[in-house]
């Protein structure tokens, strides 16, 4: 079975554009949650969101093309551009044959912003005013399509839409394509731009979103006061590559993508299965696929949305998997800073997991000040922590009962950089970290 490695990463997030900015924010506990400014919040219960700030699509995409893309696709192509630049594969030279390059890039919702704008045109002005680009701007797979066009990726191209597990499944699908010999390089990831009136109202109506008015008060994963997630947006991309291909061209290897697991709760359309049994099976399957035992995992990047049911179910699932070896590893939720990027969350947290391995730092769970007695693990509260990490597990769970867990292991050699401007360990962050403590939406 071919070994698959990560050779490039890119990110457009509420805590920074580019992996360097993102990582610096996370290890220093800086939240991207702000007052919701993109929408008129009159009549909306929700007043806060994790919005991408300072994004200019023209930096990464031809401006004419960008006008024919929904925001989620702009984020996707931009993140993919960063990842391919990082991998050294977008400089115009045909390093890998186009038919050996694939794309697995997902979204949970797709072009909602475009749909809402064009639906308003239809109602207010009539069908003749609907854009001819409506359909190719809103379909979730169009991000994968654009990425394939930009990079002349003529291998397999897919878009799996499994809600908040979508981009984790996309990352896993890229692994399978390379292992099975269908591709040598796959651009994987996910994007989402759901901060629209309909999406915010819909999530709020089902009581999934935190009603907090103060951006500093939410989300609070694993805290006794947690009351829902904060909606986020953005994109993340990784370049996966067969190890022999990466080494032959002298590529930098960030990490080894060791394995994945995927299960379905088959229980409820939004609530996790009791005891987190589906999540536990997903983690166990990922460990088997990676050829590892629970004792090999040093850090878990939790799904950790900040909803009452999800955080408890995930805690119970972690006990199920790890109690057999007498130790549950350190766990943290970076959604405490990024908000919930929905279909982009799994890929974003895969990038975080790889950075944690490369730089030996576990990002914190901020906002965790009043521990819930039922959530009794070490969630790395408030401050980042230095740690020698061998293997990291990342969880993603979605509405409909979809579960996906990814396992990454450390690559041989030094990380890419540790100075300012590189996604290394900012001075005084993890070194000052203190000891950690020990209706049903995901």
Secondary structure, 3 states (H helix, E strand, C coil): CCCEEEEEEEEEECCEECHHHHHHHHHCCCCCEEECCCCCCCCCCCCEEECCCCCCHHHCCCHHHHCCCCHHHHHHHHHHHHHHHHHCCCCCCCCCCHHHEEEEEECCCCCHHHHHHHHHHHHHHCHHHCCCCHHHHHCCCHHHHHHHHHCCCCCCEECCCCHHHHHHHHHHHHHHHHHCCCCCEEEEEEEECCCCHHHHHHHHHCCCECCCCCHHHCCCCCECCCCCECEECEEEEEEEEEHHHHHHCCCCCCEEEEEEEEEECCCCCCCCCHHHHHHHHHHHHHHHHHCCCHHHCCEEECCCCCCHHHHHHHHHHHHHHHHHHCCCCEEECCHHHHCECHHHHHHHHHHHHHHHHHHCEECCECCCCCECCCCCCCCCECCCEECCCCEEEEEEEECCCEEEEEEEEECCCCCCCCCCCCCCCCCCCHHHCCCCCCCCCC
